[in-house]
Every structure is written in structure tokens, then in C-alpha cells.
Amino acid sequence: MPDHPVSRRSFVKTATIASLGIALAACRPIPPIEDAEPAMGQVTAAQVTDRESLKAFVLAAKAEIQAIATNLDEAAKLKQWVRTEGDWKSGSTFLIIFAPNGHVFAHGNDRDAENRNLLDIEDERGTKVVQELYAAAAQGGGFVEYYDDGPKTAYAVAIRRLMLVGGYSQDVSHVKVRIADLPRPAVTASEVVDRETLITFVEEAARIYQEALKFEGGIPLAEIKNAFRLEGGDWKSGSIYLFVVSGGGVTLFHGSEPFREGKPTDMMRTDSKGVRIAEELIGGAWREGRKFLRYHYDNPAIEGDEETGSPKLGYAVSIQMPNTKVVIGSGIYIETDEE
């Protein structure tokens, strides 16, 4: 069962978004050696074979991230960046991105590990490896030895407020997903049945999401997203779910299809009637503050509408984040003659 470590009362007082922290882990096992060698030049994932090349790989990844992750959109795209075969992923060598509080933001090989908190995970000898990695990074970078079917070595280095790690590879499937115990909305997902309840549902979600941006020391954003994604919970019920899109059109959260997260939204996509769904709904909310849109979309509950789609009413609002805005929305399938 998921953990529920945060009370509704504490949320109201201290809800927050944890600053997006990034830690990278190259996950091919590297045995420990006694003496570290000076780092080589740029090394790709396929070239990691020993301690020296591991460190060089991590430093090269750090330089790349500093160059590309300069805004919210590019940070979100790191989810896809770490999963793409190439310089930063090759076979058993891949990257993991952590938030500074121990949550996995993106995993190059195990999507199920995302949004789990690994801060307290231990190796075979009881070492809290992730905590050791943060400590090494805080000291300017260093190696951490741990045991996982034998001795292994990881390397950690600080990057801005974040952490970059290479060589860390443990099975984390036993770690429970933490779900924020959010205040119950005035209208839950299962209670969305018409235009008015859709408005209330989306605006309640926007309030919760925005409150998370205002305060320090409260619920990590990952735990809020986990609550938004929980089927049968207050925020997701069948075809009623939430989505969050950045001002640059990158999907930051999708309650039904998490594989879309980190990918650009197709703003030119049209339905069977020629309605540009994302441009009119998401773009409209970005420009006007809030937007309704009637369009056609494949309804999983109806067979045979894959090509034409079924009538759907979408509602989205924009919310202010530091230095930018994001759009949050949802939708409900409707009868043909409904508004």
C-alpha cells in the first residue's frame, strides 16, 4: 500500500513544491578500486568501463545539463533525455534524475521508479547509499562504495542546487510510493458530471497546485502528482483526470498517460472536425486565463470511435509559477447536444 506521510492539516499550513533537483546515475556496476585517477575528457555511456571513465562520464553529463536545462521546459524534457539511447544511455549504463529530497524525477531504465523517494534506501550492509551520495556531493564531489551483489562504486558531484551521480544501481521496486494526503476538493473526480462540476474540479486542482508553489518546507511536488494520479482517489476516476502543460507546450504531468511527461505537446493536433485541441484549449487558457473547448476525442469506454472520437468538453486554467505560467485542465465526455 502507498505511504501517506503528510496530513491534510499540515498541507494547508506548509504545502510546497520542492525545488526540482537533479541527480544522475550511470547504472553499469563499477567495482571499487583503491586510488582515483584524474578524470579523462568527455566520456559517453558506452565508454564507461572503470572508475576513471565513470567520473568523466558524470562530469560530462553535468556540463551537458548545465548547458540545456536553463528553463522549466528544458528541465521537463530531461525525462526523455535520460531514456534516449545515445551518449547518455547505452545498454546497462543509464542516468537517473533525483530531486534534492531523494525523489526520483526521471529514470533511464525504470519508469516505475519515478516519484519514489530513495533517501532512506539501504544496501546489503545497511548503508544509506543515497544519503552518502548527497554528502559526497556537498563536499565538492566524491566516490561512495556500497554493496549490491558485491562491492560497487558510485560517484556524486553537485550541480547548482542539485546532485549528479554515476554508478548507482539498486532494485527499488520495494520502495513504497508516497502519496500526499491532500485536502478533499469540493468536487472529486468521480463527481464531475457536467460543466459546473468540471469547473470546480479543475479550479480546486489549480489552487492545490499553486499553493504548493508558495510555501517552504511542506509537501514535495512528486507526492502531489502521485495523489493526482491515484485511480479511484479524489483526483482521478476513469476518464476524469488532470493534466499540466508548461507555457512552452511541454507536458509536465498527465494523470492518465505518464509517458507523455517531458514531451512537447502537439499544439497543431486536430480532432475529426478540424478543431486544434491543444492550441485552442491549452493555448487559450495561457492567453485568456481560462478556456472551455468542445471537441472530439477517443473515449476508451466506447468501441468504434477511434477515428471520429466522442464529444468531450475540456476546461483549463493558467496558474502563475515563479517567472512563468502553466496550464492545468481536465475534461468530461458529453452527449452530442450538451454544452
Sequence and secondary structure as in RCSB ss.txt:
>XXXX:A:sequence
MPDHPVSRRSFVKTATIASLGIALAACRPIPPIEDAEPAMGQVTAAQVTDRESLKAFVLAAKAEIQAIATNLDEA
AKLKQWVRTEGDWKSGSTFLIIFAPNGHVFAHGNDRDAENRNLLDIEDERGTKVVQELYAAAAQGGGFVEYYDDG
PKTAYAVAIRRLMLVGGYSQDVSHVKVRIADLPRPAVTASEVVDRETLITFVEEAARIYQEALKFEGGIPLAEIK
NAFRLEGGDWKSGSIYLFVVSGGGVTLFHGSEPFREGKPTDMMRTDSKGVRIAEELIGGAWREGRKFLRYHYDNP
AIEGDEETGSPKLGYAVSIQMPNTKVVIGSGIYIETDEE
>XXXX:A:secstr
  B  S HHHHHHH             S     SS     S   GGG  SHHHHHHHHHHHHHHHHHH  SHHHH
HHHHHHTTSSBTTBBTTB  EEE TTSBEEEESS GGGTT B TT B TTS BHHHHHHHHHHTT EEEEEESSS
EEEEEEEEETTEEEEES     TTS  B       SS GGG  SHHHHHHHHHHHHHHHHHTTT SSS  HHHHH
HHHH TTSSS BTTB  EEEETTSBEEEESS GGGTTSB  TT B TT  BHHHHHHHHHHHHSEEEEEEEE  T
TSTT TTT EEEEEEEEEEEETTEEEEEEEEEE  TT  
